[in-house]
Amino acid sequence: MSATPATRQKGQVKAIEGGAGDKSPDAFRTISEVATEIDVPQHVLRFWETRFPQIKPMKRGGGRRLYRPDHVALLRGIRALLYDDGMTIKGVQKVLREHGVKTVTARGSADAALSVELRGEDAPAPALPGGSAGLDRAIAQLEDLLARLKQD
């Protein structure tokens, strides 16, 4: 029997119709939603929790993980540095230690904002806050991050 709001047992999480796309940007995300959103398997997210102490999802009954939006942004940055830039886990740990969470989060945000190039010209560009000024800021952040990474 499906768990509807009327028949749910105590402790069950209500399924959100339509997935994470219908949630508020400030809502917590399940490990499944985060894995889908940043395109990595769930076991990789659990592994990253052991390597990056900055990622501390809230754990509910039964060990269910709930990620805050800032964790999702950090995970997106870690993924970009590991998968897109080819860094090692130790390299990302060094960036986090020396430059902080904001730098890694900015890498993930810039990657999301500029990913239209990777998807192809037919895909619609993601909306940037501030329009073209937002794109200019994203480019400046990328150039700053690249200069910092080249120093290492």
Residue pairs with C-beta under 8 A, 6 or more apart in sequence:
1 7
3 9
3 12
3 14
3 15
5 14
8 14
11 61
11 62
13 30
13 60
13 64
16 22
16 23
19 33
19 36
20 27
20 29
20 33
20 36
20 37
23 29
23 33
25 69
26 69
27 69
28 58
28 66
28 67
28 68
29 37
29 66
29 67
29 69
29 72
30 64
30 65
30 66
30 67
31 42
31 45
31 46
31 57
31 64
31 65
31 67
32 42
34 45
34 67
34 71
34 72
34 75
35 41
35 42
35 44
35 45
37 72
37 76
38 72
38 75
38 76
38 79
39 79
40 79
45 65
45 75
46 65
48 55
48 75
48 78
49 55
49 56
49 57
51 89
51 93
52 74
52 78
52 92
52 93
52 96
54 74
54 96
54 101
55 71
55 74
55 75
56 71
57 65
57 66
57 67
57 68
57 71
58 65
58 66
58 67
58 68
59 65
59 66
60 66
67 75
70 105
73 105
73 108
73 109
74 101
74 104
74 105
74 108
75 108
76 105
76 108
76 109
76 111
76 112
77 103
77 104
77 105
77 106
77 107
77 108
77 109
77 111
78 92
78 104
78 108
79 108
80 107
80 108
80 111
81 87
81 91
81 92
81 95
81 104
81 107
82 88
82 89
82 92
84 111
85 107
85 149
87 95
92 104
94 152
95 103
95 104
95 149
95 152
96 103
96 104
98 152
99 148
103 145
103 148
106 141
106 145
107 142
107 145
109 138
109 141
110 138
110 141
110 142
110 145
112 126
113 126
113 128
113 134
113 135
113 138
114 138
114 139
114 142
115 126
116 123
116 124
116 125
116 126
128 134
128 135
128 138
130 137
